[in-house]
Amino acid sequence: MPSNTAVAERQDHAPANVEQHPADMLAMIERMAVNPNIDTDKLERLIAMKKDMDATAAKIAFTQAMVKMRPDLPRIEKKGRTDKADYGKWEDIQDGIDPVLQKHGFDLTFKTASTADTITVTAVLRHEAGHEDSTDLTLPADKGPGRNNVQAVGSTVSYGKRYTATALLNLRIGGEDNDGAGVVISEEQRDRLLKLMNEHNADAERFCKFFKIEAVPDLPVAKFDQAVKMIQAKRK
């Protein structure tokens, strides 16, 4: 009958043979954990390998679920209105996506953080298999006409939820695109505009009013070059 040491040595070499079988690896870890002759360093390496395998499997499951969910995500109508533009309201987005997220094993949550001048909204999309993805958006408090500080924060958080959820899920807002007129700028383009506006001391409210949009991220991509030139032409 083989000794415990001999059994341990065979188990120490086993991971290479079970890399594609997480259930087999878990069973092996359980056996090794109760064996007093097992080298703890090797056991820890095996546990780390199992965690990596689980993370990879969770990421694959997340991606596969996203692909299956995509056709089920609704187009959100622009029922919200300001004097500058129409937009998809957060409550309409939430009502539209919640049943689809649940059907495909997803959960969408939000976190917020603030400074004296800005509010950051972070959207976290988690899948039941364990993987998650996130994106964030930092905005100035929306101190519009007639809003107190609390209302300004609430408006900004609602705005952040709309845009981070739309970015994570690639939601379609409003009608069909018309030669790019309905396609808004990317996050990189948005960040470039905001940086330029800060460097040239450009007024964000006047900028939005000029382009008839609710906020800078709403700028149609077809008007991006025009916006850049307009900001660069402004002196501090």
Backbone hydrogen bonds in HBPLUS format (Angstrom, degrees):
<---DONOR---> <-ACCEPTOR-->    atom                        ^
c    i                          cat <-CA-CA->   ^        H-A-AA   ^      H-
h    n   atom  resd res      DA  || num        DHA   H-A  angle D-A-AA Bond
n    s   type  num  typ     dist DA aas  dist angle  dist       angle   num
A0007-VAL N   A0003-SER O   3.06 MM   4  6.40 157.1  2.11 150.1 156.3     1
A0008-ALA N   A0004-ASN O   2.87 MM   4  6.08 158.2  1.92 147.0 153.3     2
A0009-GLU N   A0005-THR O   2.92 MM   4  6.19 153.9  1.99 147.8 154.5     3
A0010-ARG N   A0006-ALA O   3.12 MM   4  6.40 155.0  2.19 145.5 151.2     4
A0011-GLN N   A0007-VAL O   2.99 MM   4  6.29 155.4  2.05 149.7 156.8     5
A0012-ASP N   A0008-ALA O   2.83 MM   4  6.07 145.6  1.95 147.7 157.7     6
A0013-HIS N   A0010-ARG O   3.27 MM   3  5.44 133.7  2.49  97.7 108.8     7
A0014-ALA N   A0011-GLN O   3.11 MM   3  4.93 151.1  2.19  97.7 106.6     8
A0017-ASN N   A0014-ALA O   2.78 MM   3  5.47 150.1  1.87 127.7 136.5     9
A0018-VAL N   A0015-PRO O   3.02 MM   3  5.23 156.0  2.08 108.4 116.0    10
A0021-HIS N   A0018-VAL O   2.91 MM   3  5.15 166.0  1.93 118.5 121.0    11
A0024-ASP N   A0021-HIS O   3.08 MM   3  5.39 118.7  2.47 106.4 120.5    12
A0025-MET N   A0021-HIS O   3.04 MM   4  6.37 157.8  2.10 154.0 161.1    13
A0026-LEU N   A0022-PRO O   2.88 MM   4  6.10 156.6  1.93 150.1 155.9    14
A0027-ALA N   A0023-ALA O   3.07 MM   4  6.32 158.4  2.12 146.0 151.3    15
A0028-MET N   A0024-ASP O   2.96 MM   4  6.22 152.8  2.04 145.2 153.0    16
A0029-ILE N   A0025-MET O   2.87 MM   4  6.17 157.1  1.92 152.2 158.2    17
A0030-GLU N   A0026-LEU O   3.02 MM   4  6.26 157.6  2.07 148.7 154.3    18
A0031-ARG N   A0027-ALA O   3.05 MM   4  6.35 152.1  2.13 144.9 152.1    19
A0032-MET N   A0028-MET O   2.86 MM   4  6.11 162.9  1.89 154.9 159.8    20
A0033-ALA N   A0029-ILE O   2.87 MM   4  5.96 148.9  1.96 148.2 156.4    21
A0035-ASN N   A0032-MET O   3.09 MM   3  5.10 159.4  2.13 105.1 111.4    22
A0038-ILE N   A0035-ASN O   3.27 MM   3  5.77 172.0  2.28 120.5 121.7    23
A0043-LEU N   A0039-ASP O   3.08 MM   4  6.41 153.0  2.16 148.9 157.3    24
A0044-GLU N   A0040-THR O   2.89 MM   4  6.11 156.9  1.95 148.6 154.1    25
A0045-ARG N   A0041-ASP O   3.01 MM   4  6.28 151.0  2.10 144.0 151.7    26
A0046-LEU N   A0042-LYS O   2.99 MM   4  6.21 152.5  2.07 143.9 151.2    27
A0047-ILE N   A0043-LEU O   2.92 MM   4  6.22 153.4  1.99 148.1 155.5    28
A0048-ALA N   A0044-GLU O   2.93 MM   4  6.17 155.8  1.99 145.1 151.5    29
A0049-MET N   A0045-ARG O   2.92 MM   4  6.16 152.1  2.00 143.6 151.4    30
A0050-LYS N   A0046-LEU O   2.94 MM   4  6.22 151.8  2.02 144.6 152.2    31
A0051-LYS N   A0047-ILE O   2.96 MM   4  6.28 153.2  2.03 147.9 155.0    32
A0052-ASP N   A0048-ALA O   3.01 MM   4  6.30 155.2  2.08 147.3 153.5    33
A0053-MET N   A0049-MET O   2.97 MM   4  6.25 155.6  2.03 147.3 154.1    34
A0054-ASP N   A0050-LYS O   2.89 MM   4  6.15 157.7  1.94 149.7 155.8    35
A0055-ALA N   A0051-LYS O   2.91 MM   4  6.13 157.2  1.96 148.1 154.2    36
A0056-THR N   A0052-ASP O   2.98 MM   4  6.19 157.2  2.03 147.8 153.6    37
A0057-ALA N   A0053-MET O   2.94 MM   4  6.15 161.4  1.98 149.6 154.8    38
A0058-ALA N   A0054-ASP O   2.87 MM   4  6.07 152.9  1.95 147.0 154.7    39
A0059-LYS N   A0055-ALA O   2.98 MM   4  6.18 153.0  2.06 144.4 151.3    40
A0060-ILE N   A0056-THR O   3.00 MM   4  6.25 156.6  2.06 148.9 155.0    41
A0061-ALA N   A0057-ALA O   2.97 MM   4  6.19 159.5  2.01 146.2 151.9    42
A0062-PHE N   A0058-ALA O   2.91 MM   4  6.10 152.3  1.99 144.1 151.8    43
A0063-THR N   A0059-LYS O   3.00 MM   4  6.24 163.8  2.03 149.4 152.7    44
A0064-GLN N   A0060-ILE O   2.93 MM   4  6.15 164.4  1.95 153.9 158.3    45
A0065-ALA N   A0061-ALA O   2.93 MM   4  6.05 157.3  1.98 145.9 152.3    46
A0066-MET N   A0062-PHE O   2.93 MM   4  6.16 151.5  2.01 148.1 156.3    47
A0067-VAL N   A0063-THR O   3.06 MM   4  6.32 157.2  2.12 149.5 154.7    48
A0068-LYS N   A0064-GLN O   3.12 MM   4  6.42 156.8  2.18 145.6 151.5    49
A0069-MET N   A0065-ALA O   2.87 MM   4  6.00 144.9  1.99 144.6 154.8    50
A0070-ARG N   A0066-MET O   3.01 MM   4  6.05 146.8  2.12 149.4 155.9    51
A0072-ASP N   A0069-MET O   2.81 MM   3  5.39 140.5  1.96 121.7 134.0    52
A0073-LEU N   A0070-ARG O   3.25 MM   3  5.55 153.1  2.33 108.8 116.1    53
A0076-ILE N   A0172-ARG O   2.82 MM  96  6.21 161.3  1.85 169.1 166.5    54
A0174-GLY N   A0076-ILE O   2.63 MM  98  5.82 173.3  1.63 163.0 165.5    55
A0080-GLY N   A0087-TYR O   2.83 MM   7  4.94 147.4  1.94 176.0 166.8    56
A0087-TYR N   A0080-GLY O   2.83 MM   7  4.94 153.9  1.90 132.4 135.5    57
A0082-THR N   A0085-ALA O   2.98 MM   3  5.45 148.0  2.08 143.6 153.9    58
A0092-ASP N   A0089-LYS O   3.14 MM   3  5.35 125.0  2.46 100.6 114.1    59
A0093-ILE N   A0089-LYS O   3.02 MM   4  6.37 155.6  2.08 150.9 158.4    60
A0094-GLN N   A0090-TRP O   2.79 MM   4  6.03 167.8  1.81 161.2 163.9    61
A0095-ASP N   A0091-GLU O   2.99 MM   4  6.07 162.1  2.02 139.6 144.7    62
A0096-GLY N   A0092-ASP O   3.03 MM   4  6.11 146.6  2.15 139.0 147.8    63
A0097-ILE N   A0093-ILE O   2.94 MM   4  6.14 153.2  2.01 155.2 161.9    64
A0098-ASP N   A0094-GLN O   3.03 MM   4  5.77 162.4  2.06 152.0 155.4    65
A0100-VAL N   A0097-ILE O   3.06 MM   3  5.26 117.9  2.46 104.3 120.1    66
A0101-LEU N   A0097-ILE O   2.84 MM   4  6.04 164.4  1.87 167.5 172.7    67
A0102-GLN N   A0098-ASP O   3.04 MM   4  6.20 168.3  2.06 155.3 158.1    68
A0103-LYS N   A0099-PRO O   3.04 MM   4  6.13 154.6  2.11 137.8 145.0    69
A0104-HIS N   A0100-VAL O   3.19 MM   4  6.41 148.4  2.29 146.7 153.5    70
A0106-PHE N   A0101-LEU O   2.77 MM   5  4.76 170.0  1.78 147.2 143.6    71
A0105-GLY N   A0102-GLN O   3.26 MM   3  5.18 167.9  2.27 104.2 107.4    72
A0128-GLU N   A0105-GLY O   2.84 MM  23  5.32 142.0  1.98 154.8 165.5    73
A0107-ASP N   A0126-ARG O   2.82 MM  19  5.20 143.2  1.95 148.6 156.1    74
A0126-ARG N   A0107-ASP O   2.86 MM  19  5.20 170.9  1.87 159.1 158.8    75
A0109-THR N   A0124-VAL O   2.98 MM  15  5.29 164.6  2.00 150.0 154.0    76
A0124-VAL N   A0109-THR O   2.81 MM  15  5.29 168.7  1.83 154.7 156.3    77
A0111-LYS N   A0122-THR O   2.82 MM  11  5.05 150.8  1.90 143.8 153.3    78
A0122-THR N   A0111-LYS O   2.76 MM  11  5.05 170.9  1.77 157.8 159.7    79
A0113-ALA N   A0120-THR O   2.93 MM   7  5.13 145.2  2.05 142.3 151.6    80
A0120-THR N   A0113-ALA O   2.68 MM   7  5.13 174.5  1.68 163.4 165.4    81
A0115-THR N   A0118-THR O   2.91 MM   3  5.25 162.1  1.94 146.1 149.4    82
A0119-ILE N   A0139-LEU O   2.72 MM  20  5.36 156.0  1.78 158.9 167.4    83
A0139-LEU N   A0119-ILE O   2.86 MM  20  5.36 168.1  1.87 148.1 150.9    84
A0121-VAL N   A0137-LEU O   2.93 MM  16  5.43 161.3  1.97 153.1 152.2    85
A0137-LEU N   A0121-VAL O   2.93 MM  16  5.43 146.6  2.04 143.2 153.8    86
A0123-ALA N   A0135-THR O   2.87 MM  12  5.57 158.6  1.91 174.6 174.4    87
A0135-THR N   A0123-ALA O   3.10 MM  12  5.57 147.4  2.21 146.9 156.4    88
A0125-LEU N   A0133-ASP O   2.76 MM   8  5.27 167.9  1.78 166.4 169.6    89
A0133-ASP N   A0125-LEU O   2.91 MM   8  5.27 152.2  1.99 142.9 151.4    90
A0127-HIS N   A0131-HIS O   2.94 MM   4  5.65 158.8  1.98 173.3 179.6    91
A0130-GLY N   A0127-HIS O   2.89 MM   3  5.61 161.9  1.92 122.6 128.6    92
A0143-LYS N   A0141-ALA O   2.93 MM   2  5.76 125.3  2.24 112.1  96.0    93
A0147-ARG N   A0144-GLY O   3.22 MM   3  5.70 161.4  2.26 137.0 135.2    94
A0152-ALA N   A0148-ASN O   2.91 MM   4  6.13 148.9  2.01 151.5 161.2    95
A0153-VAL N   A0149-ASN O   3.07 MM   4  6.35 153.8  2.14 147.0 152.6    96
A0154-GLY N   A0150-VAL O   3.03 MM   4  6.33 164.4  2.06 151.0 155.2    97
A0155-SER N   A0151-GLN O   2.93 MM   4  6.09 158.6  1.98 148.1 153.3    98
A0156-THR N   A0152-ALA O   3.02 MM   4  6.18 155.8  2.07 143.8 150.4    99
A0157-VAL N   A0153-VAL O   2.90 MM   4  6.12 163.4  1.93 158.0 162.0   100
A0158-SER N   A0154-GLY O   3.04 MM   4  6.17 162.0  2.07 146.4 151.4   101
A0159-TYR N   A0155-SER O   3.00 MM   4  6.18 157.3  2.05 143.6 150.0   102
A0160-GLY N   A0156-THR O   2.84 MM   4  6.10 158.8  1.89 150.0 156.0   103
A0161-LYS N   A0157-VAL O   2.88 MM   4  6.14 153.4  1.95 150.9 157.7   104
A0162-ARG N   A0158-SER O   3.09 MM   4  6.36 159.8  2.13 148.5 153.3   105
A0163-TYR N   A0159-TYR O   3.14 MM   4  6.46 163.4  2.16 154.6 157.8   106
A0164-THR N   A0160-GLY O   2.93 MM   4  5.99 162.9  1.96 151.7 156.8   107
A0165-ALA N   A0161-LYS O   2.98 MM   4  5.83 161.4  2.02 145.3 151.2   108
A0166-THR N   A0162-ARG O   3.03 MM   4  6.03 154.8  2.10 137.8 145.6   109
A0167-ALA N   A0163-TYR O   3.00 MM   4  6.07 151.1  2.09 137.2 144.6   110
A0168-LEU N   A0164-THR O   2.97 MM   4  6.15 165.1  1.99 150.6 154.0   111
A0169-LEU N   A0165-ALA O   3.03 MM   4  6.07 163.8  2.05 151.7 155.9   112
A0170-ASN N   A0166-THR O   2.80 MM   4  5.32 115.3  2.22 132.8 145.7   113
A0171-LEU N   A0166-THR O   3.12 MM   5  4.84 144.7  2.25 124.6 134.3   114
A0181-ALA N   A0178-ASN O   2.96 MM   3  5.27 164.1  1.99 113.6 117.7   115
A0183-VAL N   A0180-GLY O   3.20 MM   3  5.17 159.4  2.24 103.1 109.4   116
A0221-VAL N   A0183-VAL O   2.66 MM  38  5.82 170.1  1.67 158.1 158.0   117
A0185-ILE N   A0219-LEU O   2.95 MM  34  5.98 143.7  2.08 169.9 175.9   118
A0190-ARG N   A0186-SER O   2.86 MM   4  6.11 157.6  1.91 149.7 156.6   119
A0191-ASP N   A0187-GLU O   2.89 MM   4  6.12 163.9  1.91 150.9 154.5   120
A0192-ARG N   A0188-GLU O   2.99 MM   4  6.22 150.7  2.08 142.3 150.6   121
A0193-LEU N   A0189-GLN O   2.96 MM   4  6.21 160.5  2.00 151.5 156.0   122
A0194-LEU N   A0190-ARG O   2.93 MM   4  6.22 166.5  1.95 157.4 160.9   123
A0195-LYS N   A0191-ASP O   2.97 MM   4  6.10 154.1  2.04 143.1 150.1   124
A0196-LEU N   A0192-ARG O   2.93 MM   4  6.16 160.7  1.97 149.6 154.9   125
A0197-MET N   A0193-LEU O   2.79 MM   4  6.01 159.1  1.83 154.1 160.4   126
A0198-ASN N   A0194-LEU O   3.01 MM   4  6.18 149.7  2.11 140.9 148.4   127
A0199-GLU N   A0195-LYS O   2.93 MM   4  6.19 158.4  1.97 149.3 155.5   128
A0200-HIS N   A0196-LEU O   2.89 MM   4  6.05 152.2  1.97 151.7 158.5   129
A0202-ALA N   A0197-MET O   2.78 MM   5  4.67 156.2  1.83 140.0 145.6   130
A0201-ASN N   A0198-ASN O   3.36 MM   3  5.02 161.3  2.40  95.4 100.3   131
A0207-PHE N   A0203-ASP O   2.97 MM   4  6.15 154.1  2.03 149.2 157.4   132
A0208-CYS N   A0204-ALA O   2.96 MM   4  6.18 163.4  1.99 150.8 153.7   133
A0209-LYS N   A0205-GLU O   2.99 MM   4  6.16 155.6  2.05 144.0 151.3   134
A0210-PHE N   A0206-ARG O   2.90 MM   4  6.04 154.1  1.96 146.3 152.8   135
A0211-PHE N   A0207-PHE O   3.14 MM   4  6.46 157.1  2.19 149.6 154.7   136
A0212-LYS N   A0208-CYS O   2.83 MM   4  5.74 107.6  2.36 136.7 154.2   137
A0213-ILE N   A0208-CYS O   3.00 MM   5  5.09 163.8  2.02 140.9 146.2   138
A0212-LYS N   A0209-LYS O   3.28 MM   3  4.89 151.5  2.37  92.3 100.5   139
A0218-ASP N   A0215-ALA O   2.89 MM   3  5.53 156.2  1.94 122.5 130.4   140
A0219-LEU N   A0216-VAL O   3.04 MM   3  5.67 171.1  2.05 126.5 128.5   141
A0223-LYS N   A0220-PRO O   2.92 MM   3  5.53 158.1  1.97 117.6 124.5   142
A0224-PHE N   A0221-VAL O   3.17 MM   3  5.13 169.0  2.18 107.9 110.4   143
A0227-ALA N   A0223-LYS O   3.00 MM   4  6.21 153.6  2.07 147.9 155.4   144
A0228-VAL N   A0224-PHE O   2.94 MM   4  6.27 157.9  1.99 156.7 162.6   145
A0229-LYS N   A0225-ASP O   3.04 MM   4  6.27 170.2  2.05 153.5 155.4   146
A0230-MET N   A0226-GLN O   2.95 MM   4  6.09 155.3  2.01 145.6 153.1   147
A0231-ILE N   A0227-ALA O   2.98 MM   4  6.19 158.6  2.02 150.4 155.1   148
A0232-GLN N   A0228-VAL O   2.91 MM   4  6.10 167.0  1.92 156.1 160.0   149
A0233-ALA N   A0229-LYS O   2.99 MM   4  6.05 139.1  2.16 141.0 150.8   150
A0234-LYS N   A0231-ILE O   3.04 MM   3  5.32 152.3  2.11 106.3 115.0   151
